[in-house]
Amino acid sequence: MRSGRSVASRLLIAGALLAPAAIAAPAFTVPTEQFDDPALLVKRTLGNLIFSDPDLSEPPGQSCASCHSAAAAMADPDPSSPTPEGAVAGRFGSRNAPGLTYAAFTPPLYFNAIKDTWIGGLFVDGRAATLEEQAAGPLLNPLEMNNPDRASVVAKVARAPYAWLFREVFGEKVFDDTAKAFRHITEALAAFQRGPYFSPFTSKFDAFMAGKAELTPAEARGWALFNDMDKGNCANCHLTTPLNDGKTILFTDFSYDNIGTPRNPDNPFYDQPARFNPQGRNFVDLGLGGRIVAPELKGQFKTPTLRNVARTAPYMHNGYFSDLKAVVQFYNDRDLRPRCANARFTREADAQAQGCWPEPEVKENVNTSRLGDLGLSDEEIDAIVAFLHTLTDGWRPDAEPTPSRRR
């Protein structure tokens, strides 16, 4: 970093820029060690500015934050569409935009021989090994920010109001080398995503685990069912075992599974031009099996963290479920309901009204050993949903109902 400005002045600039309106300040505890390194703070400030810049798409108008908004736990803020619209009007991707909170904890994709399963990787099919690699994807995707190449992205950053800060962080001649400058853009974006605004640990559950909050009776029952191996058993894949620090629970094991999610009739990707979707309504998303050619991986998608899940509707890779309770209901009785009459394309609301479930998008490899017949009552489903709401960051103790005693 150049020394043209003092560390103090850089920190003043960084402090002013690190809390834009789009990023809500957490209400519980901020990990203060994140702010110990002035150079890292400035780099994260730069990443924030790039993340929020709507001029980096082609045509201008869409930023990273457009599909990963703080209001939706860094997921798509528009729950009315199962997949987000890109910078070009009418162009939609094939998948629901996943939340980016806690993504920094995701390991690169690898095969765990002990568990006989693939684990890790960014995106729901694990195709990116690092946050840097993940950040590059949307910038160049024609269904997202639609830039034709890296040079066009670099040129836009070079013209941006924060270009001086980019030079401050990476050197005065950084824009002379396009490949290097693009790598630095993704480096700044990744640094921002590794910061406390993406992983604040400020939920009611975190306060509960720290002994600073108590769960309501419904939340406490949901927590028990979540961990009950003979009932919900959600913790089998959404792990409640702390990491090596003994306190950090991520609610995912980063593994892959085909849970039998139906096709989404409302997925706008079906209607995209043939150059983007040559299969039309016959398109099938193979998930991990689409990038690692193995029959047993077809239809498998990465287990997401459940942190902030109450704010990230719609759910599943194609946004089929619009309601969190419907997701738990599907896990509970997927194998007990009859198939819907229109087995391939039945909307969630119609399936619920008819008391049926459509057939899976990918019929092979559906997990029938851990879900599909959990034996939960309606009250128990509601309790699990109540617990899932405790995983929402930004919890405040005011206006809480009468708590139960922690056990």
TORGU-971573 format. One record per residue (C-alpha): residue in one letter; x, y, z. Coordinates in steps of 0.05 Angstrom, whole numbers, plus 5000, padded with zeros to 4 digits. Layout:
// TORGU-971573
AXYZ;...
//
This chain:
// TORGU-971573
M500050005000;R502850684982;S504351185036;G501251795003;R495951805057;S497051665130;V494151035162;A489651495203;S486751835142;R485751165108;L482050905169;L477651525170;I475851395098;A474850655111;G470550775173;A466051235133;L465350735076;L464750075113;A457750195137;P453550395076;A445950385081;A445849705048;I449749375104;A446049355170;A450249415232;P449748785276;A446248855343;F449848335384;T457448245381;V462348455326;P468848065325;T473448645340;E479648265317;Q477148375246;F479049115252;D486149025280;D489449065211;P488849755179;A490949505110;L485648945112;L480349445134;V481849895074;K481749295027;R474949085054;T472549795044;L474649754972;G471249074965;N464849384993;L465049934942;I466049444885;F460648984912;S455649574914;D457549884847;P451749834796;D456150104740;L460149454736;S454749084696;E453349134622;P448849514613;P449949894679;G444849804733;Q446449154769;S451449064825;C453448454865;A448848734920;S442948724872;C442447974880;H445947924948;S442548444991;A443648555065;A436048595072;A435747865051;A441947615088;M446147725025;A441247334982;D436447574927;P431848114957;D426147944908;P422547314934;S417347374878;S422047064826;P425246384838;T431546594801;P434347304793;E434047734731;G440747944704;A443248614679;V439948494612;A432348544620;G428947884610;R435047454622;F434546994681;G439346474710;S437345754723;R438445774799;N436146144860;A441446644884;P444346334948;G445746755010;L453046945019;T453047005095;Y458146525126;A460546315057;A467646475080;F467645835121;T466545385060;P472444925045;P474544784973;L471044194941;Y474243534960;F472342794966;N471842545037;A473641815033;I471541675105;K464541945093;D464541725020;T461942394997;W463943044965;I464543645011;G465444395001;G466144874944;L462745534930;F456145564892;V451045014902;D454844554856;G461644704888;R464844954823;A468945514856;A474545334904;T475346024935;L471446664947;E476047004896;E473946494843;Q466646544863;A466847304858;A469347284786;G463446854761;P457647344763;L461747914733;L462747524668;N456347114666;P451747344609;L445647174652;E448247594709;M452648214703;N454048064629;N461048354620;P464248084557;D471147994587;R475748164645;A478448784609;S471649114608;V470849004683;V477749294697;A476349894653;K469950044692;V473650004759;A479050454731;R473650974716;A470050894782;P470151434836;Y473950954881;A479450814830;W484251224872;L483050744930;F484250144885;R491050454867;E492250604940;V491349874959;F494549524899;G499450024870;E499450624824;K500450214761;V495449664778;F491049814717;D496949714669;D496148954675;T489048734661;A489748024686;K492948254751;A487948814761;F482048334752;R485147864804;H485648444852;I478248614840;T476347914861;E481347944918;A478048574946;L471048264938;A473347644975;A476548055031;F469848415041;Q466147745043;R470947485095;G469348065140;P464548125199;Y458648395159;F458047725124;S459347295186;P456947705246;F454347135290;T449047615319;S442947165320;K438647005380;F441546305378;D448546595386;A446147005445;F442846375474;M449245975467;A453046545502;G448046525559;K445247215541;A438346995517;E433346455530;L429046085479;T421446105480;P418045435493;A416745335418;E423945515400;A426745055454;R422444485429;G424644615358;W431944605380;A430943935413;L427343645352;F432743925307;N437843495344;D433442885358;M436142305317;D429341955321;K425242555299;G427443165259;N434742965257;C436243605219;A443143625252;N445243015213;C446943465154;H446044155185;L451244025238;T450644325307;T457644095326;P462144705338;L468344815297;N475244755328;D474245395368;G468945035408;K463445545396;T462345675322;I456445285294;L455245345220;F449044895211;T451944535151;D456843975137;F457944245066;S456143565037;Y451843404976;D445043074970;N439142984924;I433143104969;G428143024912;T426543754899;P421143814845;R421944214781;N419544924789;P414345084735;D415545824748;N423045804735;P424046344682;F430245994657;Y425845504619;D423746074573;Q430746354559;P433346364487;A436245724461;R443345994465;F442646004540;N437845404549;P437544954488;Q433344444526;G427544924541;R422644614591;N426343964586;F432244274623;V434443864683;D439444144733;L444243584752;G447743984807;L454343674826;G453043134775;G453243654721;R460543824734;I463243154760;V460742624713;A458442054757;P451441754757;E451041744833;L452042504836;K446242694792;G441543184825;Q446043294885;F446644004913;K450744264971;T447644295040;P446945035056;T448045365123;L441445495158;R443846145187;N439146695165;V434846185129;A428446545150;R430547145107;T432846785044;A426346545011;P425146244961;Y428545584977;M432345024941;H436745094879;N430845274835;G426845674885;Y421145174885;F419045304957;S416746004975;D415445845049;L420045575102;K414545155134;A413244825067;V420544615064;V420144265132;Q413443955111;F416743685048;Y422443375089;N417243085136;D412342735088;R415442735018;D414841975014;L407941935045;R403942384998;P401642134930;R404842414867;C401143014837;A397042884775;N401543344735;A407643004764;R412943404727;F410444114734;T406144274795;R406844924833;E408244884908;A401545214926;D397744734881;A401444134911;Q399744364981;A392444464963;Q392043774930;G395843424986;C400943154937;W408243254918;P410943264847;E416242774824;P423542984835;E427043384782;V432342834784;K429442164802;E436041804812;N439741834878;V434142124919;N435842074993;T430441635025;S434341435087;R434542095125;L428342465102;G421642375070;D418142055130;L420242405194;G413842305233;L413243025255;S406543305277;D404143995253;E406044275321;E413043985317;I413944265247;D411944955273;A416944875331;I422644725283;V420745335241;A420545755304;F427645515321;L430045665251;H427946385261;T432846435319;L438546365268;T437147055239;D442647555250;G441448245280;W437347985340;R435448485393;P432748305462;D427148825461;A419948595453;E421747865465;P416047415490;T416647095559;P422646625553;S423445905574;R429145705619;R435245455583;R436544715593;
//
